[in-house]
Structures are given as C-alpha cells and as structure tokens.
Amino acid sequence: MMKGIRIMTKKSVGNKLKPDIVLNDYWKDNDKFADLVNAVFFNGKPLVKPYDLSSFDSDVSLVIEGKKRVNTKKLERDNLKIAKFCDKLKVKFVIYGTENQTDIHYAMPVRVMHYDSSTYYNQYNALKKHYESTKELKGEEFLSGMKKDDRLYPVITIVLYYGEKKWDGAKSIKELLDIPEGLQNFVNDYKMNLIELRDNNLVLNNADNRDLFNLLRLLYDAAMTKKERRQKVLEYNDEHKVSTSVALAVASAANSRVSLDKIAQGDGDMCSVFDEIAQENKQLGKEEGKEEGREEGRAAEITEMGIEFGLAENDIVERIISKLKISRDKAQGYYNAYSKNI
C-alpha cells in the first residue's frame, strides 16, 4: 500500500475493485500503451501504432526440467504486449512490458531482470518444443534446441512508479552489488527503465495519459496545502472532463479512500471521485476544519508517541482506533501519513 496523499471522506467504504487490477487494466488499452512506449523511448514520436500492438501472454511461469526433478516458478507480468515494426521492408517484433509500483521496491532491478529473463526463456522453450515435434534439428542445433540463425524477440520493461516520494532505490543490478576492486568490468549490468509519474519530462499525446500524469503531479505537489491540491484537482477536472478510466487509475495510484466501485458506476468523468471532496471542502473551515484538525492532530500525537516508545505499527493503529473511535482504514491512513515524517 502506498504511503502518500489520501483522499478520505466520511462516506468512503472498502473497495471491491483492486487497485493493482485497475492499473493493469488501464494499460491494457492499446492507445494508452502505445503512447506510453512512444513517450518513453521515442520522445513522443508515434512510431509504435496502437494497431501494431497485440497482447502477449503475461504468465511467464517457468518449468525447468532437471535430470532428477522438474522445478516450477509462478510469475505473472502486469502487462505484456508485442509490437510489430517494419525495418527496411522486414517485419520485426519487440515485447514491451509494464510493471506498476505504488511503493519503492529496493530489489526492483532483480525483479525486472527475472521477469525479462523468464520471458526470454519461455521464447526459447517454445522454439525447443517446436523442433522436438518436427525433429528437423541435427548436431549442435539439436543439442541447443534451436537453429543457429533463430532469433528471440527483445524484451523491454517499463517500471511505472506512482508514489509521492522520490524513488531512492537502485535502478540497475550493479547498484545492488558489492563488487571487489578490479572486477567491475567483468560483472554484467542490467538496467531498468523507471518512470516516476510524479516527476518526468515525457511527451504524451494521449489525453487520458496526460490527465493521469498531471493529476498525480497535482496530488503530490508539496508546494501546496492539502486543501489547495484538492481544489486544483477539481479545477483540472472541470477544465478537462477527465474520463472514468483515469478517475479509477488516479484513485488506485493515490490509494484513494473513495470507493472504486462507485467510480466505475459513475457517469463517465471524475465527479464520482471529486464531488465528495468538493462537498468535504465546503465543510472545511480554516486549515481543513476544526473537528478534522483536532482528530488529525490527536492521531499524529498517538503515532509519534507510539513510535518513540517502540510500539509495532499494528499496536499504534489499534490505539488510534480506540482513542478516536474511527474505522481501521482511517486509522491506518493517519498512521501512514504521519509515520513517514518521524
């Protein structure tokens, strides 16, 4: 769960739709996916066309056959698509993947390398099984399970980080290694393509993608108060008429307390998310309202004291629930908001 801006309302209830599924579904759209790829790798030039994209099996689970036993490894990619290119009248293919992160993952380069290598292995394994059925390989090619001139499709993964905090983890395998002096040049590196939605220079042409990135920037703008950020988001929606798919993605990425199901059943814009916030803003007095201010201040005190006395996270959350008589979700939200600054 991401530790970031919470959009909390008194009417909010537990979400039935899962945030990770919502984000995965958002990038399944070929128009949005192609625009992302073009922005990341081609400075916004529309070299990858939506109609040249096809879904690729995101299940990259491995079955590794040894001499004495067979091992399996379950792996599921967030999104995989294969893109067709025409290179000097010859059709070539590239496999693009996305991985969604709402939190910083300090082993992410290892995960990306594992995902990519598994996709390569499965391509090779498919070739090998094909040739086993055709029995056309001889000599070294038979031992290899593939022909000398066979080629695999390149695999490129984009890590999409939706968090409020600047990514401070490694972006390559070498950054995770303690390499002895003199061996740096002999250790292979593996770099990941990281995109922080809160801070980037991507040239996006798809309106939904622009809205998604812009709204998260507004929600995470540290130069404004929470109330000012909310107001800017409402103004943005009034001007751009944000789509339901973007509303769902924003609510998921920012861990909104507004029900995702309520948005999904809405009328096609951000109103389902931000109408409640607008109503809440009207009730807020100076600095978010006296009552909410007292509750937040008390929650901050309980959190700070609990951490100082070495209490576990769950114990602190339980104390917030008991003292303030609020829901677990709201207590957890307060803990997440205030513990990161201690």
C-alpha positions in Angstrom: 0.0 0.0 0.0 1.4 3.4 -1.0 2.3 5.9 1.7 1.0 9.1 0.0 -1.8 11.6 -0.3 -5.1 10.1 0.9 -8.4 11.3 -0.5 -10.5 10.5 2.5 -14.2 11.1 3.0 -16.7 10.1 5.7 -18.8 8.2 3.2 -15.9 6.1 1.9 -16.1 2.4 2.1 -13.8 -0.6 1.4 -13.1 -1.0 -2.3 -14.2 -4.2 -4.0 -12.2 -3.4 -7.1 -8.5 -4.0 -6.5 -6.1 -1.1 -7.3 -3.4 -3.2 -8.9 -6.1 -4.8 -11.2 -7.4 -1.3 -12.1 -3.9 0.0 -13.0 -3.2 -3.2 -15.1 -6.5 -2.8 -16.9 -5.7 0.9 -17.7 -2.6 0.0 -19.6 -4.2 -2.9 -21.5 -5.7 -0.2 -23.8 -3.5 -0.2 -26.9 -3.9 3.6 -27.5 -2.6 4.4 -24.0 0.1 1.7 -24.1 1.4 2.8 -27.5 1.5 6.4 -26.3 3.5 5.4 -23.2 6.0 3.4 -25.3 6.5 6.3 -27.7 6.9 8.8 -24.9 9.5 6.7 -23.0 11.6 5.6 -26.0 10.9 7.9 -28.9 10.3 11.3 -27.4 6.7 11.2 -28.2 7.0 10.4 -31.9 4.2 8.0 -32.9 6.5 5.2 -34.1 4.5 2.4 -32.3 1.0 2.3 -33.6 -1.9 1.0 -31.5 -2.9 -1.3 -34.3 0.6 -2.8 -34.3 0.2 -4.0 -30.7 -1.1 -7.3 -29.6 -1.5 -8.7 -26.1 1.3 -11.2 -25.1 0.8 -13.9 -22.5 1.6 -12.2 -19.2 2.0 -15.6 -17.5 5.8 -16.1 -17.7 5.9 -19.0 -15.2 8.8 -21.3 -15.6 9.0 -25.1 -15.8 12.7 -26.0 -15.5 13.5 -29.7 -16.2 16.5 -31.1 -14.5 18.0 -34.6 -14.6 16.3 -35.8 -11.5 13.3 -33.5 -11.0 11.2 -30.7 -12.5 11.0 -27.3 -10.8 8.3 -24.7 -11.4 8.2 -21.0 -10.7 5.0 -18.9 -10.9 5.5 -15.5 -12.4 2.8 -13.1 -13.7 3.7 -9.8 -15.5 1.4 -6.8 -15.1 1.2 -6.2 -18.8 2.9 -7.6 -21.9 2.4 -6.5 -25.4 4.2 -7.4 -28.6 4.8 -4.6 -31.2 5.3 -5.1 -34.9 7.9 -3.0 -36.7 8.7 -2.6 -40.4 12.5 -2.3 -40.6 13.8 -1.9 -44.1 10.8 -3.9 -45.5 11.4 -6.6 -43.0 8.9 -7.1 -40.1 10.4 -7.4 -36.7 8.8 -7.7 -33.2 9.5 -6.3 -29.8 7.9 -7.3 -26.5 7.1 -4.4 -24.1 6.1 -4.9 -20.5 4.9 -2.6 -17.7 5.2 -3.2 -14.0 3.2 -1.0 -11.7 4.7 0.2 -8.4 2.9 2.3 -5.8 5.8 1.8 -3.3 9.5 1.9 -3.7 10.9 -1.7 -4.1 14.6 -1.8 -3.3 15.1 -5.1 -5.2 13.2 -3.9 -8.3 16.2 -4.4 -10.7 16.3 -8.0 -9.7 12.6 -8.5 -10.3 12.8 -6.8 -13.7 15.8 -8.9 -14.7 13.9 -12.1 -13.5 10.7 -11.1 -15.4 12.7 -10.4 -18.6 14.9 -13.5 -18.5 11.8 -15.6 -17.9 10.2 -14.1 -21.0 13.3 -14.9 -23.0 13.5 -18.5 -21.5 9.8 -19.1 -22.5 10.5 -17.9 -26.0 13.4 -20.3 -26.2 11.4 -23.1 -24.7 8.7 -22.7 -27.3 11.3 -23.0 -30.0 12.7 -26.1 -28.5 9.3 -27.8 -28.2 8.6 -26.9 -31.8 11.7 -28.5 -33.0 11.2 -31.6 -30.8 7.9 -32.1 -32.7 9.4 -31.5 -36.1 12.6 -33.4 -35.5 14.5 -31.2 -38.0 17.5 -30.3 -35.9 20.9 -32.1 -36.2 24.2 -31.8 -34.5 24.9 -28.7 -32.4 21.5 -27.3 -33.3 19.9 -30.5 -31.8 21.9 -30.1 -28.6 21.0 -26.4 -28.5 17.3 -26.9 -29.1 17.3 -24.1 -31.7 18.9 -23.2 -35.1 22.0 -21.1 -35.5 20.0 -18.3 -37.2 17.0 -18.3 -34.9 16.4 -15.1 -33.1 14.3 -14.2 -30.0 12.2 -11.1 -29.6 13.7 -8.4 -27.5 12.0 -7.7 -24.2 11.8 -4.2 -22.7 10.1 -3.5 -19.4 8.9 -0.1 -18.1 8.6 0.3 -14.4 5.8 2.8 -13.6 6.2 4.3 -10.1 3.1 6.1 -8.8 4.4 7.1 -5.4 4.7 10.5 -3.8 8.2 10.0 -2.5 11.1 10.4 -4.9 12.5 6.9 -6.0 15.6 6.4 -3.9 16.2 2.7 -4.8 18.6 1.1 -7.3 17.9 1.4 -11.0 20.3 -1.3 -12.1 21.8 -4.6 -10.9 25.3 -3.1 -10.4 23.9 -0.6 -7.9 22.8 -3.6 -5.7 26.2 -5.3 -5.8 29.3 -5.0 -3.7 31.9 -5.8 -6.4 35.5 -6.4 -5.5 38.1 -3.9 -6.9 39.2 -4.9 -10.4 36.1 -6.9 -11.3 33.8 -4.1 -12.2 34.2 -4.5 -16.0 33.6 -8.3 -15.8 30.2 -8.1 -13.9 27.3 -7.7 -16.3 24.8 -5.0 -15.5 21.0 -4.9 -16.1 19.3 -1.5 -16.1 15.6 -0.9 -15.7 13.5 1.7 -17.3 12.0 3.7 -14.4 9.3 6.3 -14.9 8.1 8.4 -12.0 4.7 9.7 -12.7 5.1 12.5 -10.2 8.2 13.9 -12.0 9.2 13.3 -15.6 9.7 15.0 -19.0 7.7 12.6 -21.1 5.9 13.9 -24.2 2.5 12.3 -24.0 -0.1 12.7 -26.8 -2.9 10.6 -25.4 -5.3 12.8 -23.5 -6.0 10.2 -20.8 -2.3 9.6 -20.2 -1.7 13.4 -19.9 -4.6 13.6 -17.4 -3.3 10.7 -15.3 0.2 12.1 -15.1 -0.9 15.7 -14.5 -3.4 14.8 -11.7 -0.8 12.8 -9.8 1.6 15.7 -10.1 -1.1 18.0 -8.6 -2.0 15.5 -5.8 1.7 15.3 -4.8 2.7 18.9 -5.1 4.5 19.7 -1.9 4.3 23.4 -2.5 0.6 23.4 -1.8 -1.5 22.5 1.2 -3.8 19.5 1.0 -6.8 21.8 0.5 -5.1 23.7 -2.3 -4.2 20.4 -4.0 -7.7 19.2 -3.8 -9.0 22.4 -5.3 -6.5 22.3 -8.2 -7.6 18.8 -8.9 -11.3 19.8 -9.0 -10.4 22.7 -11.3 -8.4 20.5 -13.6 -11.4 18.1 -13.9 -13.8 21.0 -14.7 -11.5 22.1 -17.5 -10.5 18.7 -19.0 -13.5 16.5 -18.2 -11.4 13.6 -17.0 -12.6 10.1 -18.1 -13.7 7.3 -15.8 -10.7 5.2 -16.6 -8.4 8.0 -15.5 -10.5 8.5 -12.4 -10.1 4.9 -11.5 -6.4 4.9 -12.2 -5.8 8.1 -10.1 -7.9 6.7 -7.2 -5.9 3.5 -7.3 -2.4 5.0 -7.7 -3.0 7.5 -4.9 -4.7 4.9 -2.7 -7.9 6.9 -2.6 -10.4 6.1 0.1 -13.2 6.8 -2.4 -14.9 3.6 -3.5 -13.5 2.4 -6.8 -16.8 0.6 -7.5 -18.7 3.9 -7.1 -16.4 5.5 -9.7 -16.9 2.5 -12.1 -20.7 3.0 -11.8 -20.4 6.8 -12.4 -21.3 8.9 -15.4 -18.0 8.9 -17.2 -16.0 11.7 -15.5 -14.1 12.4 -12.3 -17.2 13.6 -10.5 -17.6 10.2 -8.7 -14.1 10.8 -7.1 -14.1 14.5 -6.5 -17.7 15.5 -5.9 -17.3 14.1 -2.4 -14.1 16.0 -2.0 -15.8 19.2 -3.1 -18.5 18.7 -0.5 -15.9 18.0 2.1 -14.0 21.2 1.1 -17.2 23.2 1.7 -17.4 21.9 5.2 -13.8 22.5 5.9 -13.1 25.8 7.7 -9.7 27.3 8.0 -7.0 24.6 7.8 -9.4 21.7 6.9 -11.9 22.4 9.7 -11.7 22.4 13.4 -13.1 19.0 14.1 -11.0 17.2 11.5 -8.0 19.2 12.6 -8.4 18.1 16.2 -8.8 14.4 15.1 -5.7 14.6 12.8 -3.7 16.3 15.5 -4.6 13.6 18.0 -3.8 10.9 15.5 -0.4 12.5 14.9 0.4 12.6 18.6 -0.6 9.0 19.1 1.5 7.9 16.2 4.6 9.9 17.3 4.4 8.7 20.9 3.9 5.1 19.8 6.9 5.2 17.5 9.0 6.8 20.3 8.1 4.0 22.7 8.9 1.4 20.1 5.4 0.1 19.5 4.6 -2.0 16.5 2.6 -0.5 13.6 -0.4 -2.6 14.3 -0.4 -1.7 18.0 -0.3 2.1 17.2 -3.1 1.7 14.7 -5.2 -0.1 17.4 -4.5 2.8 19.8 -5.7 5.3 17.2 -8.9 3.3 16.6 -9.5 3.0 20.4 -8.8 6.7 21.3 -10.6 8.3 18.3 -13.4 5.8 17.7 -12.7 5.7 14.0 -12.5 2.9 11.3 -9.4 0.8 10.8 -9.0 2.2 7.3 -9.0 5.8 8.5 -6.7 5.0 11.4 -4.3 3.2 9.0 -4.4 6.2 6.8 -3.5 8.5 9.6 -0.6 6.2 10.7 0.8 6.1 7.1 0.5 9.8 6.7 2.3 10.8 9.9 4.8 7.9 10.5 6.8 8.7 7.4 7.7 12.1 8.8 9.0 10.7 12.1 
